[in-house]
């Protein structure tokens, strides 16, 4: 049975999963959830995703939500298909998990809140606070200064022992991509040349280009 991904085609977390599926060329059916009309808060939807968020994955009745968990699951299930995006050697895996923790703790909290302030608030009819946005960008910049040092020693985020593109790089894409739309070109700031090099690399990949404007399924 083909995998089914339920989500909003342009949502950040849906695109995170979509990018991984395109990177590994995993066939799937995409089922559009009408977030604008509150379908994600309906009782039927919340039976599958109790927080009323997108996306969730249906693998022949096995239901999984949270985009990072879905990405890890798909890499494990399809480990021999396409590029290997999570290492299995204990030391390499530890470095990978370290990088994943860095993204979750030092990138996402600032990038996602900045995007929410300038893009999601107006969508909900609320007024964005420029001061809040600017402060978040400043704090993100402090973390990206450290990224630049790390990326001066390695090509991608998952460690010097693993010189290949990984799931951690995918994790950064959705909110990092929307920062420019929100009003900040922080990911292209030449005072952090290694961040710029890395960011241009991962955003130019065919998998991200396939989903950056919206997720569609892949036929088997």
Backbone as a chain_set.jsonl record, in Angstrom:
{"seq": "XXXXXXXXXXXXXXXXXXXXXXXXXXXXXXXXXXXXXXXXXXXXXXXXXXXXXXXXXXXXXXXXXXXXXXXXXXXXXXXXXXXXXXXXXXXXXXXXXXXXXXXXXXXXXXXXXXXXXXXXXXXXXXXXXXXXXXXXXXXXXXXXXXXXXXXXXXXXXXXXXXXXXXXXXXXXXXXXXXXXXXXXXXXXXXXXXXXXXXXXXXXXXXXXXXXXXXXXXXXX", "coords": {"N": [[0.836, -1.193, 0.0], [0.533, 2.224, -0.842], [2.255, 4.895, 0.738], [0.628, 7.473, 2.608], [0.572, 10.897, 2.915], [-0.695, 13.277, 4.955], [-1.491, 16.62, 4.921], [-0.961, 20.205, 4.78], [-0.145, 21.597, 1.755], [1.692, 23.7, 1.597], [2.629, 24.063, 4.131], [5.137, 24.446, 6.659], [6.146, 22.183, 8.094], [5.049, 20.069, 6.685], [6.359, 20.363, 4.264], [8.914, 19.803, 5.118], [8.866, 17.002, 5.565], [8.113, 16.233, 2.988], [10.38, 17.026, 1.51], [12.304, 15.165, 2.37], [11.142, 12.816, 1.381], [11.252, 13.245, -1.352], [14.013, 13.463, -1.642], [14.809, 10.847, -1.164], [13.296, 9.624, -3.009], [10.796, 8.338, -2.48], [7.804, 6.799, -3.147], [4.598, 8.312, -2.715], [1.283, 9.202, -1.689], [-0.204, 12.329, -1.663], [-2.344, 13.93, 0.565], [-4.389, 16.563, 0.708], [-5.016, 18.725, 3.381], [-7.484, 20.824, 4.499], [-6.589, 23.415, 5.931], [-7.232, 26.091, 6.139], [-9.986, 26.141, 6.463], [-10.243, 24.825, 8.811], [-10.077, 22.031, 8.888], [-8.091, 20.499, 10.062], [-8.661, 20.601, 12.703], [-10.875, 19.121, 13.082], [-12.937, 16.489, 14.494], [-12.53, 13.983, 13.224], [-10.032, 14.251, 11.997], [-8.441, 14.782, 14.223], [-8.482, 12.405, 15.543], [-6.437, 11.066, 14.4], [-4.289, 12.842, 14.569], [-3.778, 14.14, 17.429], [-3.145, 16.697, 18.303], [-4.047, 18.367, 16.419], [-2.513, 19.273, 14.235], [-0.453, 19.665, 11.268], [1.998, 17.729, 9.457], [0.575, 14.364, 9.12], [1.49, 10.904, 8.853], [0.324, 8.073, 7.106], [0.938, 4.83, 7.071], [-0.125, 2.26, 5.743], [-2.099, 2.005, 7.732], [-0.572, 2.37, 9.981], [-0.055, 5.05, 11.969], [1.638, 8.095, 12.149], [2.824, 11.065, 13.603], [4.358, 14.365, 13.849], [6.891, 15.987, 12.313], [9.726, 15.613, 12.316], [9.978, 13.12, 13.526], [8.633, 11.577, 11.64], [10.36, 11.843, 9.447], [12.651, 10.527, 10.427], [11.617, 7.952, 10.751], [10.96, 7.244, 8.107], [13.478, 7.253, 6.914], [14.642, 5.116, 8.298], [12.944, 3.019, 7.498], [13.244, 2.999, 4.735], [15.964, 2.643, 4.281], [17.783, 1.559, 2.456], [17.088, 2.701, 0.127], [17.75, 5.221, -2.16], [19.825, 8.049, -1.116], [21.711, 7.596, 1.926], [20.596, 8.969, 4.838], [20.777, 9.114, 7.556], [23.25, 8.169, 9.761], [24.474, 4.925, 10.894], [26.567, 3.849, 12.328], [27.838, 3.916, 15.631], [29.393, 6.202, 16.611], [29.218, 8.048, 14.518], [26.45, 8.26, 14.442], [25.974, 9.409, 16.914], [27.128, 11.949, 16.575], [25.454, 12.853, 14.585], [23.005, 12.972, 16.024], [23.7, 14.901, 17.856], [23.917, 17.141, 16.17], [21.275, 17.262, 15.304], [20.023, 17.934, 17.678], [21.11, 20.454, 18.064], [19.938, 21.877, 15.94], [17.249, 21.792, 16.752], [17.317, 23.129, 19.182], [18.803, 25.499, 18.874], [18.381, 26.687, 16.405], [15.729, 26.323, 15.264], [13.891, 27.404, 17.326], [14.209, 30.189, 17.12], [14.14, 30.841, 14.362], [11.609, 29.774, 13.62], [9.844, 31.197, 15.277], [10.321, 33.804, 14.416], [9.417, 33.675, 11.76], [6.748, 33.042, 12.3], [5.953, 35.402, 13.544], [6.014, 37.373, 11.488], [4.782, 36.264, 9.249], [2.808, 34.242, 9.828], [1.218, 35.469, 11.787], [-0.088, 37.778, 10.46], [-1.583, 36.256, 8.645], [-3.436, 35.171, 10.312], [-4.885, 37.352, 10.948], [-3.719, 39.019, 12.791], [-1.548, 41.554, 14.194], [1.804, 41.933, 13.353], [4.749, 42.196, 15.398], [7.334, 44.249, 15.026], [9.59, 44.732, 16.6], [9.784, 42.435, 18.192], [10.282, 40.568, 16.158], [12.751, 41.562, 15.124], [14.405, 41.207, 17.363], [14.411, 38.437, 17.582], [15.742, 37.748, 15.229], [18.251, 38.843, 15.762], [19.026, 37.189, 17.9], [19.021, 34.728, 16.587], [21.078, 35.238, 14.807], [23.302, 35.221, 16.523], [23.472, 32.521, 17.08], [23.917, 31.546, 14.524], [26.438, 32.546, 14.087], [27.971, 30.719, 15.478], [27.325, 28.419, 14.035], [28.662, 29.127, 11.69], [31.337, 28.835, 12.364], [31.404, 26.091, 12.918], [30.686, 25.086, 10.385], [32.849, 25.862, 8.944], [34.562, 23.852, 9.136], [33.433, 21.606, 8.137], [31.291, 20.198, 5.597], [28.51, 19.831, 5.773], [25.876, 19.833, 8.292], [25.936, 17.62, 9.998], [28.334, 16.766, 11.13], [31.929, 16.294, 11.212], [32.742, 13.722, 10.838], [30.964, 12.75, 9.111], [30.51, 13.522, 5.964], [28.38, 14.083, 4.378], [25.196, 15.104, 3.024], [22.39, 15.268, 5.185], [19.544, 14.198, 7.204], [19.402, 16.161, 9.144], [20.145, 18.526, 7.842], [17.935, 18.799, 6.174], [16.0, 19.277, 8.117], [16.409, 21.989, 8.734], [15.447, 23.399, 6.554], [12.603, 24.322, 5.987], [11.772, 26.54, 7.727], [14.035, 28.156, 7.632], [14.019, 28.836, 4.935], [11.769, 30.477, 4.747], [12.488, 32.757, 6.112], [13.518, 34.845, 4.549], [11.246, 35.669, 3.122], [9.867, 36.616, 5.283], [11.276, 38.882, 5.809], [14.003, 38.97, 6.312], [17.353, 38.538, 5.332], [19.146, 36.891, 6.562], [20.22, 34.345, 6.242], [21.822, 34.632, 4.093], [23.854, 36.31, 4.691], [26.916, 37.688, 4.131], [28.873, 37.931, 6.036], [28.984, 35.613, 7.292], [30.312, 33.395, 5.74], [30.488, 30.605, 5.51], [28.055, 29.613, 6.394], [26.455, 30.736, 4.394], [27.445, 29.405, 2.106], [26.783, 26.726, 2.746], [23.972, 27.008, 3.005], [23.125, 27.824, 0.442], [23.842, 25.562, -0.946], [22.16, 23.471, 0.19], [19.581, 24.451, -0.289], [19.462, 24.465, -2.997], [19.167, 21.897, -3.819], [17.572, 19.288, -5.652], [15.493, 18.016, -4.343], [14.505, 19.857, -2.434], [13.802, 21.946, -4.128], [11.691, 20.744, -5.392], [9.625, 20.8, -3.552], [9.436, 23.297, -2.384], [7.572, 25.221, -3.133], [5.25, 23.943, -2.612], [3.905, 20.797, -1.678], [3.586, 17.845, -3.574], [2.458, 14.558, -4.454], [4.423, 11.536, -5.126], [4.428, 9.403, -7.778], [4.167, 5.847, -7.833]], "CA": [[0.0, 0.0, 0.0], [1.329, 3.435, -0.939], [2.22, 5.798, 1.881], [-0.2, 8.665, 2.467], [0.984, 12.029, 3.743], [-1.786, 14.224, 5.136], [-0.965, 17.897, 5.355], [-1.17, 21.377, 3.933], [0.972, 21.495, 0.81], [2.676, 24.759, 1.796], [3.025, 24.201, 5.534], [6.563, 24.22, 6.872], [6.46, 20.812, 8.52], [4.709, 19.178, 5.572], [7.453, 20.459, 3.289], [10.081, 19.103, 5.697], [8.709, 15.584, 5.244], [8.128, 16.113, 1.535], [11.757, 17.12, 1.021], [12.957, 13.88, 2.597], [10.582, 11.804, 0.491], [11.806, 13.497, -2.685], [15.444, 13.159, -1.602], [14.955, 9.393, -1.24], [12.411, 9.152, -4.089], [9.827, 7.413, -1.896], [6.46, 7.075, -3.665], [3.582, 8.58, -1.702], [0.105, 9.972, -2.072], [-0.383, 13.485, -0.799], [-3.743, 14.238, 0.841], [-4.46, 17.95, 1.158], [-5.869, 19.027, 4.526], [-7.951, 22.208, 4.358], [-6.288, 24.112, 7.184], [-7.941, 27.362, 6.125], [-11.35, 25.935, 6.945], [-10.216, 24.144, 10.096], [-10.192, 20.574, 8.814], [-7.116, 19.884, 10.973], [-9.228, 20.613, 14.058], [-12.095, 18.307, 13.09], [-12.798, 15.26, 15.282], [-11.988, 12.892, 12.414], [-8.59, 14.473, 11.827], [-7.752, 14.72, 15.514], [-8.322, 11.001, 15.915], [-5.125, 10.668, 13.876], [-3.288, 13.794, 15.052], [-4.538, 14.698, 18.541], [-2.84, 18.112, 18.518], [-4.652, 19.139, 15.344], [-1.445, 19.904, 13.452], [-0.038, 18.943, 10.063], [1.298, 16.643, 8.784], [0.749, 13.033, 9.689], [1.758, 9.861, 7.867], [-0.423, 6.821, 7.215], [1.658, 3.748, 6.414], [-0.977, 1.074, 5.789], [-2.764, 1.955, 9.022], [0.335, 2.842, 11.031], [-0.163, 6.508, 11.954], [2.75, 8.769, 12.813], [2.859, 12.51, 13.418], [5.593, 15.097, 14.146], [7.654, 15.889, 11.069], [11.06, 15.044, 12.507], [9.788, 11.686, 13.774], [8.283, 10.962, 10.348], [11.583, 11.779, 8.65], [13.503, 9.46, 10.963], [10.959, 6.684, 10.459], [11.08, 6.952, 6.676], [14.868, 6.895, 6.647], [14.845, 3.752, 8.801], [12.188, 2.047, 6.7], [13.746, 2.983, 3.36], [17.388, 2.933, 4.447], [18.562, 1.149, 1.292], [16.579, 3.406, -1.045], [18.275, 6.572, -2.248], [20.977, 8.329, -0.243], [21.563, 7.302, 3.354], [20.487, 10.291, 5.447], [21.084, 9.007, 8.99], [24.269, 7.127, 9.919], [24.173, 3.848, 11.839], [27.735, 3.653, 13.189], [27.555, 4.609, 16.896], [29.997, 7.528, 16.733], [28.593, 8.909, 13.512], [25.065, 8.482, 14.861], [26.021, 10.35, 18.037], [27.363, 13.272, 16.004], [24.208, 13.205, 13.918], [22.017, 13.363, 17.027], [24.161, 16.181, 18.389], [23.531, 18.167, 15.201], [19.816, 17.358, 15.333], [19.691, 18.665, 18.889], [21.474, 21.85, 17.813], [18.879, 22.475, 15.109], [16.016, 21.896, 17.527], [17.499, 24.031, 20.324], [19.502, 26.738, 18.563], [17.942, 27.273, 15.136], [14.275, 26.336, 15.101], [13.126, 28.296, 18.204], [14.315, 31.58, 16.678], [13.65, 30.948, 12.979], [10.169, 29.512, 13.542], [9.11, 32.296, 15.913], [10.438, 34.969, 13.533], [8.481, 33.441, 10.653], [5.39, 33.143, 12.843], [5.67, 36.811, 13.85], [5.812, 38.209, 10.309], [3.989, 35.609, 8.205], [1.625, 33.551, 10.346], [0.341, 36.416, 12.491], [-0.996, 38.446, 9.516], [-2.503, 35.261, 8.086], [-4.51, 34.979, 11.302], [-5.537, 38.625, 11.21], [-3.051, 39.687, 13.901], [-0.532, 42.529, 13.801], [3.148, 41.516, 13.763], [5.541, 43.117, 16.208], [8.66, 44.344, 14.391], [10.629, 44.634, 17.633], [9.914, 41.005, 18.51], [10.934, 39.949, 15.002], [14.145, 41.986, 15.069], [15.128, 40.574, 18.464], [14.579, 37.023, 17.239], [16.786, 37.678, 14.207], [19.517, 39.071, 16.465], [19.367, 35.972, 18.645], [19.367, 33.704, 15.6], [22.394, 35.575, 14.293], [24.308, 34.755, 17.474], [23.614, 31.062, 16.89], [24.513, 31.318, 13.205], [27.874, 32.783, 14.225], [28.559, 29.432, 15.875], [27.185, 27.576, 12.844], [29.697, 29.465, 10.708], [32.577, 28.206, 12.832], [31.248, 24.647, 12.7], [30.658, 24.807, 8.947], [34.176, 26.124, 8.367], [35.318, 22.607, 9.283], [32.684, 20.497, 7.533], [30.415, 20.645, 4.507], [27.121, 19.825, 6.223], [25.72, 20.046, 9.735], [25.949, 16.403, 10.814], [29.603, 16.406, 11.721], [33.107, 16.092, 10.382], [32.88, 12.299, 10.522], [29.989, 12.436, 8.06], [30.63, 14.645, 5.043], [27.277, 13.974, 3.439], [23.899, 15.698, 3.324], [21.657, 14.402, 6.101], [18.227, 14.622, 7.657], [19.528, 17.402, 9.901], [20.101, 19.627, 6.883], [16.529, 18.913, 5.777], [15.254, 19.878, 9.226], [16.568, 23.443, 8.708], [14.983, 24.032, 5.319], [11.324, 25.043, 5.86], [11.741, 27.852, 8.374], [15.123, 28.958, 7.079], [13.596, 29.331, 3.621], [10.76, 31.529, 4.894], [13.028, 33.95, 6.762], [13.62, 35.935, 3.567], [9.88, 36.149, 2.909], [9.505, 37.348, 6.492], [11.951, 40.172, 5.805], [15.408, 38.882, 6.722], [18.269, 37.757, 4.49], [20.196, 36.454, 7.473], [20.856, 33.125, 5.75], [22.695, 35.018, 2.978], [24.737, 37.357, 5.188], [28.273, 37.308, 3.747], [29.795, 37.891, 7.169], [29.029, 34.201, 7.67], [30.451, 32.768, 4.419], [30.279, 29.15, 5.537], [26.605, 29.434, 6.445], [25.931, 31.049, 3.06], [27.813, 28.298, 1.218], [25.939, 25.584, 3.128], [22.561, 27.288, 2.744], [22.916, 27.792, -1.014], [23.961, 24.146, -1.32], [21.011, 22.63, 0.531], [18.344, 24.965, -0.89], [19.495, 24.235, -4.441], [18.968, 20.477, -4.099], [16.345, 19.007, -6.391], [14.427, 17.615, -3.414], [13.879, 21.053, -1.88], [13.172, 22.675, -5.232], [10.44, 20.043, -5.733], [8.566, 21.022, -2.547], [9.504, 24.629, -1.775], [6.341, 25.957, -3.432], [4.111, 23.111, -2.266], [4.141, 19.343, -1.797], [2.722, 16.957, -4.367], [2.888, 13.176, -4.279], [5.305, 10.889, -6.087], [3.783, 8.174, -8.257], [4.968, 4.628, -7.712]], "C": [[0.875, 1.249, 0.0], [1.179, 4.27, 0.332], [1.305, 6.975, 1.577], [0.291, 9.725, 3.448], [-0.154, 13.035, 3.76], [-1.203, 15.546, 5.634], [-1.444, 19.042, 4.483], [0.057, 21.499, 3.042], [2.061, 22.537, 1.038], [3.096, 24.921, 3.259], [4.499, 23.833, 5.691], [6.875, 22.754, 7.174], [6.092, 19.781, 7.468], [5.821, 19.193, 4.534], [8.722, 19.794, 3.809], [10.025, 17.616, 5.349], [8.773, 15.364, 3.731], [9.533, 16.152, 0.967], [12.496, 15.805, 1.212], [12.441, 12.828, 1.613], [11.067, 11.998, -0.949], [13.296, 13.178, -2.731], [15.675, 11.658, -1.77], [14.082, 8.766, -2.332], [11.463, 8.048, -3.6], [8.45, 7.732, -2.455], [5.473, 7.328, -2.523], [2.421, 9.338, -2.331], [-0.018, 11.144, -1.105], [-1.867, 13.8, -0.675], [-3.805, 15.63, 1.451], [-5.469, 18.092, 2.3], [-6.22, 20.516, 4.455], [-7.8, 22.946, 5.694], [-7.068, 25.418, 7.272], [-9.357, 27.285, 6.654], [-11.399, 25.046, 8.189], [-10.334, 22.639, 10.059], [-9.251, 19.881, 9.799], [-7.591, 19.887, 12.433], [-10.517, 19.799, 14.151], [-11.883, 17.047, 13.915], [-12.156, 14.117, 14.5], [-10.477, 13.032, 12.249], [-7.86, 14.271, 13.145], [-7.732, 13.323, 16.117], [-6.944, 10.502, 15.495], [-4.007, 11.547, 14.435], [-3.924, 14.583, 16.193], [-4.244, 16.165, 18.852], [-3.446, 19.003, 17.427], [-3.635, 19.907, 14.518], [-1.159, 19.072, 12.217], [1.49, 18.848, 10.045], [1.194, 15.41, 9.686], [0.891, 12.038, 8.55], [0.886, 8.653, 8.153], [0.318, 5.768, 6.393], [0.864, 2.468, 6.609], [-1.606, 0.894, 7.172], [-1.889, 2.334, 10.203], [0.382, 4.362, 10.929], [0.993, 7.11, 12.746], [2.663, 10.258, 12.537], [4.149, 13.061, 14.016], [6.588, 14.884, 13.0], [9.04, 15.285, 11.244], [10.985, 13.542, 12.776], [9.459, 10.957, 12.475], [9.532, 10.81, 9.491], [12.495, 10.648, 9.124], [12.921, 8.082, 10.625], [11.156, 6.289, 8.993], [12.509, 6.59, 6.306], [15.158, 5.472, 7.134], [14.168, 2.721, 7.9], [12.764, 1.889, 5.294], [15.253, 3.248, 3.345], [18.216, 2.562, 3.222], [18.084, 1.831, 0.017], [17.131, 4.831, -1.056], [19.452, 6.794, -1.32], [20.679, 7.99, 1.21], [21.649, 8.62, 4.105], [20.68, 10.306, 6.956], [22.116, 7.89, 9.142], [23.851, 6.086, 10.949], [25.355, 3.532, 12.752], [27.55, 4.476, 14.467], [28.141, 6.019, 16.998], [29.383, 8.511, 15.735], [27.161, 9.244, 13.898], [25.019, 9.492, 16.01], [26.239, 11.779, 17.545], [26.126, 13.768, 15.275], [23.178, 13.701, 14.931], [22.412, 14.676, 17.703], [23.721, 17.321, 17.469], [22.019, 18.362, 15.172], [19.359, 18.146, 16.558], [20.013, 20.148, 18.74], [20.395, 22.536, 16.977], [17.639, 22.743, 15.928], [16.123, 22.958, 18.62], [18.023, 25.41, 19.949], [19.129, 27.384, 17.241], [16.426, 27.424, 15.089], [13.55, 27.312, 16.04], [13.123, 29.748, 17.734], [13.766, 31.753, 15.262], [12.138, 30.768, 12.914], [9.355, 30.639, 14.16], [9.182, 33.568, 15.069], [9.481, 34.854, 12.356], [7.039, 33.585, 11.126], [4.998, 34.607, 13.062], [5.294, 37.606, 12.598], [4.927, 37.591, 9.234], [2.705, 35.008, 8.759], [0.672, 34.492, 11.081], [-0.595, 37.149, 11.527], [-2.01, 37.492, 8.887], [-3.693, 35.035, 9.012], [-5.214, 36.277, 11.671], [-4.937, 39.401, 12.36], [-1.964, 40.625, 13.377], [0.848, 42.07, 14.268], [3.857, 42.609, 14.533], [6.966, 43.138, 15.649], [9.784, 44.207, 15.407], [10.868, 43.182, 18.024], [10.655, 40.289, 17.397], [12.428, 40.284, 14.978], [14.972, 41.319, 16.169], [15.381, 39.093, 18.194], [15.682, 36.844, 16.2], [18.16, 37.916, 14.83], [19.963, 37.813, 17.198], [19.738, 34.829, 17.701], [20.759, 33.963, 15.042], [23.51, 35.117, 15.212], [24.548, 33.255, 17.308], [24.264, 30.762, 15.537], [26.005, 31.661, 13.192], [28.59, 31.489, 14.596], [28.465, 28.436, 14.722], [28.335, 27.846, 11.87], [31.035, 28.862, 11.083], [32.522, 26.7, 12.566], [31.372, 24.313, 11.22], [31.944, 25.204, 8.235], [35.021, 24.856, 8.365], [34.643, 21.421, 8.607], [31.678, 21.046, 6.535], [28.974, 20.783, 4.954], [27.068, 19.812, 7.75], [25.942, 18.808, 10.592], [27.325, 15.908, 11.198], [30.714, 16.097, 10.748], [33.285, 14.634, 10.0], [31.913, 11.888, 9.416], [29.913, 13.631, 7.119], [29.504, 14.664, 4.018], [26.042, 14.707, 3.957], [23.097, 14.732, 4.195], [20.28, 14.959, 6.423], [18.314, 15.94, 8.426], [19.496, 18.618, 8.979], [18.664, 19.867, 6.414], [15.718, 19.602, 6.866], [15.291, 21.409, 9.17], [15.771, 24.131, 7.592], [13.689, 24.846, 5.422], [11.308, 26.431, 6.494], [12.88, 28.743, 7.895], [14.745, 29.594, 5.762], [12.64, 30.512, 3.755], [11.286, 32.795, 5.578], [13.129, 35.12, 5.791], [12.25, 36.525, 3.271], [9.424, 36.993, 4.094], [10.209, 38.697, 6.596], [13.398, 40.156, 6.233], [16.202, 38.012, 5.75], [19.437, 37.224, 5.326], [20.913, 35.196, 6.97], [21.821, 33.403, 4.587], [23.681, 36.108, 3.392], [26.196, 36.939, 4.979], [29.275, 37.372, 4.894], [29.871, 36.484, 7.762], [29.152, 33.375, 6.383], [30.186, 31.268, 4.406], [28.806, 28.803, 5.662], [26.004, 29.669, 5.062], [26.214, 29.91, 2.087], [26.929, 27.084, 1.469], [24.491, 25.815, 2.728], [22.254, 27.254, 1.248], [22.967, 26.358, -1.523], [22.655, 23.403, -1.052], [19.702, 23.144, -0.085], [18.312, 24.762, -2.401], [19.255, 22.772, -4.802], [17.613, 20.249, -4.767], [15.192, 18.663, -5.465], [13.737, 18.831, -2.804], [13.188, 21.858, -2.973], [11.827, 22.055, -5.6], [9.304, 20.394, -4.777], [8.494, 22.448, -2.026], [8.245, 25.452, -2.021], [5.079, 25.154, -3.128], [4.382, 21.645, -2.55], [3.109, 18.698, -2.706], [3.283, 15.555, -4.224], [3.86, 12.71, -5.361], [4.653, 9.578, -6.502], [4.736, 6.991, -8.15], [5.453, 4.182, -9.083]], "O": [[1.846, 1.328, 0.752], [0.1, 4.336, 0.92], [1.214, 7.424, 0.434], [0.41, 9.477, 4.648], [-0.534, 13.58, 2.723], [-0.506, 15.582, 6.648], [-2.238, 18.853, 3.562], [1.183, 21.502, 3.538], [3.225, 22.297, 0.716], [3.85, 25.839, 3.581], [5.031, 23.011, 4.945], [7.77, 22.165, 6.567], [6.738, 18.738, 7.363], [6.182, 18.15, 3.989], [9.519, 19.279, 3.025], [11.013, 17.04, 4.894], [9.411, 14.423, 3.259], [9.852, 15.402, 0.045], [13.233, 15.371, 0.326], [13.22, 12.041, 1.076], [11.268, 11.025, -1.676], [13.793, 12.679, -3.741], [16.623, 11.244, -2.438], [14.115, 7.556, -2.556], [11.344, 6.986, -4.211], [7.963, 8.844, -2.256], [5.507, 6.648, -1.497], [2.562, 10.012, -3.351], [0.054, 10.972, 0.111], [-2.569, 13.923, -1.679], [-3.335, 15.852, 2.566], [-6.611, 17.645, 2.203], [-5.331, 21.363, 4.361], [-8.748, 23.077, 6.467], [-7.513, 25.809, 8.351], [-9.87, 28.247, 7.224], [-12.467, 24.57, 8.576], [-10.654, 22.018, 11.073], [-9.565, 18.807, 10.313], [-6.983, 19.245, 13.289], [-11.174, 19.794, 15.192], [-10.751, 16.577, 14.026], [-11.339, 13.371, 15.039], [-9.737, 12.052, 12.349], [-6.79, 13.662, 13.183], [-7.035, 13.086, 17.103], [-6.358, 9.634, 16.142], [-2.916, 11.062, 14.737], [-4.557, 15.608, 15.94], [-5.001, 16.809, 19.579], [-3.371, 20.23, 17.499], [-3.869, 21.056, 14.144], [-1.57, 17.915, 12.126], [2.19, 19.734, 10.535], [1.648, 15.403, 10.83], [0.466, 12.298, 7.425], [0.725, 8.254, 9.307], [0.319, 5.818, 5.163], [1.138, 1.686, 7.52], [-1.644, -0.21, 7.714], [-2.39, 2.59, 11.298], [0.813, 4.902, 9.91], [1.285, 6.689, 13.866], [2.456, 10.679, 11.399], [4.933, 12.324, 14.614], [7.056, 13.773, 12.752], [9.483, 14.515, 10.392], [11.831, 12.781, 12.307], [9.946, 9.852, 12.236], [9.741, 9.764, 8.876], [13.044, 9.903, 8.312], [13.653, 7.164, 10.258], [11.479, 5.141, 8.686], [12.73, 5.712, 5.472], [15.845, 4.711, 6.452], [14.748, 1.683, 7.581], [12.772, 0.793, 4.733], [15.753, 3.988, 2.497], [19.248, 3.184, 2.968], [18.618, 1.569, -1.061], [16.995, 5.56, -0.074], [20.02, 5.837, -0.794], [19.538, 8.085, 1.663], [22.661, 9.316, 4.023], [20.74, 11.371, 7.57], [21.875, 6.77, 8.691], [22.977, 6.339, 11.779], [25.159, 2.999, 13.844], [27.139, 5.634, 14.386], [27.447, 6.939, 17.432], [29.073, 9.653, 16.074], [26.708, 10.373, 13.708], [24.122, 10.334, 16.063], [25.607, 12.712, 18.041], [25.788, 14.95, 15.336], [22.548, 14.737, 14.718], [21.548, 15.469, 18.077], [23.214, 18.342, 17.934], [21.535, 19.486, 15.034], [18.416, 18.933, 16.479], [19.273, 21.0, 19.232], [19.99, 23.657, 17.285], [17.037, 23.81, 15.811], [15.134, 23.614, 18.949], [17.722, 26.39, 20.631], [19.524, 28.521, 16.981], [15.908, 28.524, 14.897], [12.647, 28.008, 15.576], [12.137, 30.459, 17.93], [13.019, 32.693, 14.991], [11.455, 31.528, 12.227], [8.301, 31.005, 13.639], [8.215, 34.328, 15.011], [8.811, 35.823, 11.997], [6.209, 34.178, 10.437], [3.862, 35.001, 12.802], [4.368, 38.417, 12.632], [4.377, 38.307, 8.398], [1.626, 35.242, 8.213], [-0.546, 34.328, 11.005], [-1.805, 37.147, 11.755], [-3.152, 37.871, 8.628], [-4.803, 34.747, 8.565], [-6.037, 36.309, 12.586], [-5.555, 40.338, 12.865], [-1.518, 40.49, 12.238], [1.045, 41.841, 15.461], [3.594, 43.797, 14.342], [7.709, 42.166, 15.783], [10.824, 43.623, 15.102], [12.011, 42.75, 18.171], [11.555, 39.492, 17.659], [13.266, 39.395, 14.829], [16.109, 40.912, 15.932], [16.437, 38.563, 18.537], [16.466, 35.898, 16.279], [19.129, 37.254, 14.459], [21.127, 37.419, 17.129], [20.655, 34.057, 17.98], [21.531, 33.029, 14.827], [24.556, 34.671, 14.741], [25.682, 32.784, 17.387], [25.064, 29.834, 15.42], [26.754, 31.127, 12.375], [29.677, 31.2, 14.094], [29.411, 27.694, 14.459], [28.908, 26.919, 11.298], [31.786, 28.423, 10.212], [33.476, 26.115, 12.053], [32.073, 23.374, 10.843], [32.112, 24.915, 7.051], [36.051, 24.779, 7.696], [35.23, 20.342, 8.518], [31.267, 22.204, 6.616], [28.287, 21.73, 4.572], [28.105, 19.784, 8.413], [26.12, 18.931, 11.804], [27.478, 14.741, 11.559], [30.475, 15.691, 9.61], [33.895, 14.324, 8.977], [32.035, 10.8, 8.852], [29.307, 14.647, 7.457], [29.661, 15.199, 2.921], [25.87, 14.902, 5.16], [23.121, 13.522, 3.97], [19.906, 16.043, 5.975], [17.39, 16.751, 8.362], [18.88, 19.631, 9.311], [18.235, 21.013, 6.277], [14.845, 20.419, 6.571], [14.307, 22.06, 9.522], [15.461, 25.318, 7.69], [13.68, 25.991, 4.971], [10.874, 27.395, 5.862], [12.708, 29.955, 7.766], [15.097, 30.741, 5.491], [12.697, 31.449, 2.958], [10.584, 33.806, 5.613], [12.856, 36.261, 6.164], [12.104, 37.744, 3.178], [8.687, 37.965, 3.928], [9.796, 39.558, 7.374], [13.976, 41.211, 6.493], [15.788, 36.909, 5.393], [20.567, 37.124, 4.847], [22.097, 35.011, 7.25], [22.548, 32.51, 4.153], [24.278, 36.759, 2.535], [26.659, 35.962, 5.569], [30.409, 36.917, 4.747], [30.709, 36.201, 8.618], [28.189, 32.722, 5.981], [29.714, 30.725, 3.407], [28.353, 27.807, 5.098], [25.154, 28.904, 4.608], [25.333, 29.497, 1.332], [26.392, 26.488, 0.535], [23.848, 24.922, 2.176], [21.228, 26.71, 0.838], [22.218, 25.987, -2.427], [22.102, 22.776, -1.955], [18.806, 22.349, -0.371], [17.254, 24.874, -3.02], [19.15, 22.444, -5.984], [16.637, 20.941, -4.474], [14.04, 18.979, -5.762], [12.513, 18.84, -2.67], [12.1, 22.393, -2.757], [10.926, 22.752, -6.065], [8.135, 20.294, -5.151], [7.567, 22.777, -1.286], [7.889, 26.296, -1.198], [3.967, 25.629, -3.358], [5.015, 21.301, -3.549], [1.913, 18.975, -2.613], [4.46, 15.384, -3.905], [4.085, 13.39, -6.362], [4.36, 8.735, -5.655], [5.943, 7.12, -8.351], [6.147, 3.171, -9.194]]}, "num_chains": 1, "name": "protein.A"}
